[in-house]
Structures are given as C-alpha cells and as structure tokens.
Amino acid sequence: MDFEPAFEAQMREFISAINEKREPIVTAKDTRDTIRVLEAARISAEKHMVINL
C-alpha cells in the first residue's frame, strides 16, 4: 500500500496552515485520537481482548 501521496498532501496542508496562520484541517487532537485508537487495536489483537476507550 502506497501512503506517500496521502502523506505528502497532509504535509502540504500542514505547511499551508502554518503559512496562513490557521488551524490545519487535521488537528493535533485528531492525530492523538487516531493514534489512541490504533494503539488500542494493536493491544486488542495482541492480547485477544476488548480495549475500552
């Protein structure tokens, strides 16, 4: 799976947000929440248990 185009687009948006002094479309909170869900999914799969968020 090639994630490079999506990564590049997100980086362009982030740089534009900095240059335009505005909040990026994907916020730090969005990123934190995504990582939290992904980490819970990893632990759930590894330990075969439900992870409540």
N, C-alpha and C positions, 0 to 999 in steps of 0.2 A: 504494500500500500504506500503510495507516494503522498506524503503530507507536506512536501516542500511548497507547493503553490498556496496552500492554506496558511502555512506559517509565514510566508513572505507577505501575503495580503494582510495578515494580522499585524505584522511588524510595520508595514506601510501605514496602516490606520493608526497605530500607536504613535509613530513619529509625527503624523499629521496632527494628532490630538495635542502633542507637546507643542508643535509649532503654532497651532491655533489657540493654545491655552484653554483647552476644553477637556472634559472627561472623555476617555476613549469609549468606543461602543462596548467593548468587553472590559469591564471594570476589574479592579483588583479583587473585589468581593466575588465577582463571577468566577474568576480564576481560582480563588481559595475554595469556593464551594465545589467546583468541579474536581479539584484535587482531593477534597474530602470524600466525595462520592467514589472516585476511582480507588482511593486507598481502602475504603470500606469494602468495595467489590473485591479487591485483591485479597484482603484478610478473610472475607467470607468464603471465597473459593479455596483458599489455602486451608482454612480450619473447618470447612463444611458447616458453617453456622450462619445464622442471621445476624446482621450488624444493624442495629437501630441508630438512625441519625437524628 
